[in-house]
Amino acid sequence: MNEQRLRPVYLIGLAGCAYALWYYLSVGATVYAAAFGLATVALVLRLRTVTADD
C-alpha cells in the first residue's frame, strides 16, 4: 500500500488506542493501559516513518 492509503489506517488505529488508553487509565486497569500505551507509541513511531518522506 502507498503512503496515502496507510496514513488514515494509522490515524484510526492511533485514535482507537488513545481512547482505550484513556478508558483503562480512568477505570484503574494499569496493565491494559500500559499495553495500549505501548501500542500508541508504536503507531506514532510507525506513522512518523511512513510520513517522513513528505
N, CA, C and O atoms as a GROMACS GRO file, in nm:
protein
  216
    1MET      N    1   0.084  -0.118   0.000
    1MET     CA    2   0.000   0.000   0.000
    1MET      C    3   0.089   0.124   0.000
    1MET      O    4   0.199   0.125   0.054
    2ASN      N    5   0.038   0.227  -0.061
    2ASN     CA    6   0.116   0.350  -0.065
    2ASN      C    7   0.091   0.434   0.060
    2ASN      O    8   0.004   0.403   0.142
    3GLU      N    9   0.168   0.541   0.073
    3GLU     CA   10   0.161   0.624   0.194
    3GLU      C   11   0.026   0.693   0.210
    3GLU      O   12  -0.020   0.712   0.323
    4GLN      N   13  -0.037   0.731   0.101
    4GLN     CA   14  -0.166   0.800   0.111
    4GLN      C   15  -0.274   0.709   0.168
    4GLN      O   16  -0.366   0.756   0.235
    5ARG      N   17  -0.263   0.580   0.142
    5ARG     CA   18  -0.362   0.486   0.195
    5ARG      C   19  -0.329   0.443   0.337
    5ARG      O   20  -0.420   0.413   0.415
    6LEU      N   21  -0.202   0.440   0.373
    6LEU     CA   22  -0.164   0.395   0.506
    6LEU      C   23  -0.188   0.500   0.613
    6LEU      O   24  -0.217   0.465   0.728
    7ARG      N   25  -0.178   0.626   0.579
    7ARG     CA   26  -0.192   0.732   0.679
    7ARG      C   27  -0.327   0.727   0.751
    7ARG      O   28  -0.328   0.733   0.874
    8PRO      N   29  -0.441   0.715   0.683
    8PRO     CA   30  -0.569   0.708   0.756
    8PRO      C   31  -0.582   0.582   0.841
    8PRO      O   32  -0.645   0.584   0.947
    9VAL      N   33  -0.522   0.472   0.797
    9VAL     CA   34  -0.528   0.349   0.876
    9VAL      C   35  -0.453   0.367   1.007
    9VAL      O   36  -0.501   0.327   1.113
   10TYR      N   37  -0.335   0.426   1.000
   10TYR     CA   38  -0.258   0.451   1.122
   10TYR      C   39  -0.328   0.552   1.212
   10TYR      O   40  -0.326   0.538   1.334
   11LEU      N   41  -0.390   0.653   1.154
   11LEU     CA   42  -0.460   0.753   1.235
   11LEU      C   43  -0.581   0.694   1.306
   11LEU      O   44  -0.608   0.728   1.422
   12ILE      N   45  -0.653   0.608   1.240
   12ILE     CA   46  -0.768   0.541   1.303
   12ILE      C   47  -0.721   0.449   1.414
   12ILE      O   48  -0.780   0.446   1.522
   13GLY      N   49  -0.614   0.373   1.389
   13GLY     CA   50  -0.558   0.287   1.492
   13GLY      C   51  -0.507   0.365   1.610
   13GLY      O   52  -0.522   0.324   1.726
   14LEU      N   53  -0.444   0.479   1.580
   14LEU     CA   54  -0.392   0.564   1.686
   14LEU      C   55  -0.505   0.622   1.771
   14LEU      O   56  -0.495   0.627   1.893
   15ALA      N   57  -0.611   0.664   1.707
   15ALA     CA   58  -0.726   0.717   1.782
   15ALA      C   59  -0.790   0.608   1.868
   15ALA      O   60  -0.827   0.634   1.983
   16GLY      N   61  -0.803   0.489   1.815
   16GLY     CA   62  -0.860   0.379   1.894
   16GLY      C   63  -0.774   0.341   2.013
   16GLY      O   64  -0.826   0.317   2.122
   17CYS      N   65  -0.643   0.336   1.993
   17CYS     CA   66  -0.553   0.304   2.104
   17CYS      C   67  -0.551   0.415   2.207
   17CYS      O   68  -0.546   0.388   2.327
   18ALA      N   69  -0.554   0.539   2.162
   18ALA     CA   70  -0.555   0.650   2.257
   18ALA      C   71  -0.683   0.649   2.340
   18ALA      O   72  -0.679   0.676   2.460
   19TYR      N   73  -0.796   0.618   2.278
   19TYR     CA   74  -0.921   0.609   2.353
   19TYR      C   75  -0.916   0.495   2.453
   19TYR      O   76  -0.958   0.510   2.568
   20ALA      N   77  -0.866   0.379   2.410
   20ALA     CA   78  -0.856   0.265   2.501
   20ALA      C   79  -0.760   0.296   2.616
   20ALA      O   80  -0.784   0.256   2.730
   21LEU      N   81  -0.651   0.366   2.587
   21LEU     CA   82  -0.557   0.406   2.691
   21LEU      C   83  -0.626   0.495   2.792
   21LEU      O   84  -0.612   0.474   2.913
   22TRP      N   85  -0.701   0.594   2.747
   22TRP     CA   86  -0.774   0.683   2.837
   22TRP      C   87  -0.876   0.605   2.919
   22TRP      O   88  -0.888   0.627   3.040
   23TYR      N   89  -0.948   0.515   2.855
   23TYR     CA   90  -1.052   0.439   2.925
   23TYR      C   91  -0.991   0.353   3.035
   23TYR      O   92  -1.040   0.354   3.148
   24TYR      N   93  -0.887   0.279   3.003
   24TYR     CA   94  -0.828   0.190   3.103
   24TYR      C   95  -0.758   0.267   3.214
   24TYR      O   96  -0.752   0.220   3.328
   25LEU      N   97  -0.705   0.384   3.183
   25LEU     CA   98  -0.650   0.468   3.290
   25LEU      C   99  -0.759   0.519   3.382
   25LEU      O  100  -0.739   0.530   3.503
   26SER      N  101  -0.876   0.550   3.325
   26SER     CA  102  -0.984   0.605   3.408
   26SER      C  103  -1.047   0.499   3.498
   26SER      O  104  -1.097   0.533   3.605
   27VAL      N  105  -1.044   0.373   3.457
   27VAL     CA  106  -1.101   0.268   3.543
   27VAL      C  107  -0.996   0.205   3.633
   27VAL      O  108  -1.030   0.123   3.718
   28GLY      N  109  -0.870   0.242   3.615
   28GLY     CA  110  -0.766   0.192   3.703
   28GLY      C  111  -0.702   0.061   3.662
   28GLY      O  112  -0.634  -0.001   3.744
   29ALA      N  113  -0.721   0.018   3.540
   29ALA     CA  114  -0.659  -0.106   3.491
   29ALA      C  115  -0.524  -0.071   3.428
   29ALA      O  116  -0.514  -0.049   3.308
   30THR      N  117  -0.422  -0.068   3.512
   30THR     CA  118  -0.293  -0.018   3.466
   30THR      C  119  -0.223  -0.112   3.368
   30THR      O  120  -0.148  -0.067   3.281
   31VAL      N  121  -0.246  -0.242   3.380
   31VAL     CA  122  -0.181  -0.337   3.288
   31VAL      C  123  -0.232  -0.317   3.146
   31VAL      O  124  -0.154  -0.311   3.052
   32TYR      N  125  -0.363  -0.306   3.132
   32TYR     CA  126  -0.420  -0.282   3.000
   32TYR      C  127  -0.382  -0.144   2.947
   32TYR      O  128  -0.356  -0.127   2.828
   33ALA      N  129  -0.378  -0.045   3.036
   33ALA     CA  130  -0.338   0.089   2.996
   33ALA      C  131  -0.195   0.090   2.946
   33ALA      O  132  -0.164   0.158   2.848
   34ALA      N  133  -0.108   0.017   3.012
   34ALA     CA  134   0.032   0.010   2.968
   34ALA      C  135   0.043  -0.056   2.830
   34ALA      O  136   0.122  -0.013   2.746
   35ALA      N  137  -0.036  -0.159   2.808
   35ALA     CA  138  -0.034  -0.226   2.677
   35ALA      C  139  -0.081  -0.132   2.567
   35ALA      O  140  -0.020  -0.125   2.460
   36PHE      N  141  -0.189  -0.059   2.592
   36PHE     CA  142  -0.237   0.034   2.490
   36PHE      C  143  -0.146   0.156   2.478
   36PHE      O  144  -0.138   0.217   2.371
   37GLY      N  145  -0.077   0.192   2.584
   37GLY     CA  146   0.021   0.298   2.576
   37GLY      C  147   0.136   0.259   2.485
   37GLY      O  148   0.181   0.340   2.404
   38LEU      N  149   0.184   0.136   2.499
   38LEU     CA  150   0.291   0.088   2.410
   38LEU      C  151   0.244   0.079   2.265
   38LEU      O  152   0.319   0.112   2.173
   39ALA      N  153   0.122   0.035   2.246
   39ALA     CA  154   0.068   0.028   2.109
   39ALA      C  155   0.054   0.167   2.050
   39ALA      O  156   0.079   0.186   1.930
   40THR      N  157   0.014   0.264   2.130
   40THR     CA  158   0.002   0.402   2.083
   40THR      C  159   0.138   0.457   2.042
   40THR      O  160   0.150   0.521   1.937
   41VAL      N  161   0.238   0.433   2.124
   41VAL     CA  162   0.373   0.480   2.091
   41VAL      C  163   0.423   0.413   1.964
   41VAL      O  164   0.484   0.479   1.880
   42ALA      N  165   0.399   0.284   1.950
   42ALA     CA  166   0.443   0.213   1.830
   42ALA      C  167   0.374   0.268   1.705
   42ALA      O  168   0.438   0.283   1.601
   43LEU      N  169   0.245   0.298   1.715
   43LEU     CA  170   0.175   0.353   1.599
   43LEU      C  171   0.223   0.493   1.565
   43LEU      O  172   0.232   0.529   1.448
   44VAL      N  173   0.254   0.574   1.666
   44VAL     CA  174   0.306   0.708   1.640
   44VAL      C  175   0.441   0.699   1.569
   44VAL      O  176   0.466   0.771   1.473
   45LEU      N  177   0.527   0.609   1.617
   45LEU     CA  178   0.658   0.594   1.553
   45LEU      C  179   0.645   0.542   1.410
   45LEU      O  180   0.715   0.588   1.320
   46ARG      N  181   0.556   0.448   1.390
   46ARG     CA  182   0.535   0.394   1.255
   46ARG      C  183   0.476   0.500   1.162
   46ARG      O  184   0.514   0.509   1.046
   47LEU      N  185   0.383   0.581   1.213
   47LEU     CA  186   0.324   0.688   1.134
   47LEU      C  187   0.431   0.790   1.094
   47LEU      O  188   0.431   0.840   0.982
   48ARG      N  189   0.521   0.818   1.187
   48ARG     CA  190   0.628   0.914   1.156
   48ARG      C  191   0.721   0.859   1.047
   48ARG      O  192   0.768   0.935   0.963
   49THR      N  193   0.748   0.729   1.048
   49THR     CA  194   0.835   0.672   0.945
   49THR      C  195   0.765   0.670   0.810
   49THR      O  196   0.830   0.686   0.706
   50VAL      N  197   0.634   0.648   0.810
   50VAL     CA  198   0.560   0.646   0.684
   50VAL      C  199   0.552   0.787   0.624
   50VAL      O  200   0.563   0.804   0.502
   51THR      N  201   0.533   0.886   0.708
   51THR     CA  202   0.515   1.023   0.659
   51THR      C  203   0.644   1.102   0.654
   51THR      O  204   0.640   1.220   0.622
   52ALA      N  205   0.757   1.042   0.686
   52ALA     CA  206   0.885   1.114   0.688
   52ALA      C  207   0.929   1.157   0.548
   52ALA      O  208   1.005   1.253   0.535
   53ASP      N  209   0.883   1.089   0.446
   53ASP     CA  210   0.924   1.120   0.309
   53ASP      C  211   0.855   1.243   0.253
   53ASP      O  212   0.898   1.297   0.152
   54ASP      N  213   0.746   1.288   0.318
   54ASP     CA  214   0.669   1.402   0.266
   54ASP      C  215   0.739   1.532   0.282
   54ASP      O  216   0.686   1.636   0.242
   0.00000   0.00000   0.00000
